Amino acid sequence: MQHAAPRTIGETLLKVEDVSLGFGGVKALSGVSFDVRRGEIRAIIGPNGAGKSSMLNCINGFYQPSDGRITYKGKARGAMRPYEAARDGIARTFQNIALFRGMSTLDNIMTGRMLKMNRGFLWQCLHWGPAQKEEIEHREAVERVIDFLEIQAIRKVPVGRLPYGLQKRVELGRALAAEPELLLLDEPMAGMNLEEKEDMCRFILDVNEQFGTTIALIEHDMGVVMDISDRVVVLEYGRKIADGVPDEVKADPKVIDAYLGTGHG
């Protein structure tokens, strides 16, 4: 599961500075700072309740930080909604699968192209002329994603009938259909068996290496994190306790005490 070849890690794509987030009297995040560099795989780890998903929700605009600043592509963001983040090149998968269970694999992945469709609602309803040409182009892009993820055999199957591991792959496909610059993966391998995890690791590495997509992921499997990540940031109770390359983080006493040594996983 190691990187197939050395990759070029570029300039800072996303910068999180002193971000805090609270719900009533509960602090989900407290003064967290880290960056994500263009072209890297950046892992965010920590025990349950550490604030990892809350951080992804701040990055893609689902939550608005109470303090601090998030800078993306060199521009400090104000309040941003998820559709605005998606339009700006940030795609997301979720800890709990969020697919349209009655729709086919193809149609679910097609929804990832919606923000790239330029024709208006009336054109789409008429399904004629420019709208028809545009849909054909988008379907071709979706078919390329389906081929890449090796799910041709289930392209017409309703996703509600698919096993969990394949549903996770379809959700990844929907995110990839948006052609993101930054891909946020929230526990992409949760609930998978060993073979499914190995497949997902391979796809994540291929997305990063072949498409040049920057990836920030939350994952509890430490073997996976240490194998595929370029850098790791560790949260505990909403605070950052470590940040660095996998070997440094793995050997950090604070990480061992707070996370690795406590049996969380």
Secondary structure, DSSP 8 states (H G I E B T S, - for coil): ---SS-----SEEEEEEEEEEEETTEEEEEEEEEEEETT-EEEEE-STTSSHHHHHHHHTTSS--SEEEEEETTEE--S--HHHHHHTTEEE--SS----TTSBHHHHHHGGGGGG--S-HHHHHHT-THHHHHHHHHHHHHHHHHHHTT-GGGTTSBGGGS-HHHHHHHHHHHHHHT--SEEEEESTTTT--HHHHHHHHHHHHHHHHHH--EEEEE---HHHHHHH-SEEEEEETTEEEEEE-HHHHHH-HHHHHHTGGGT--
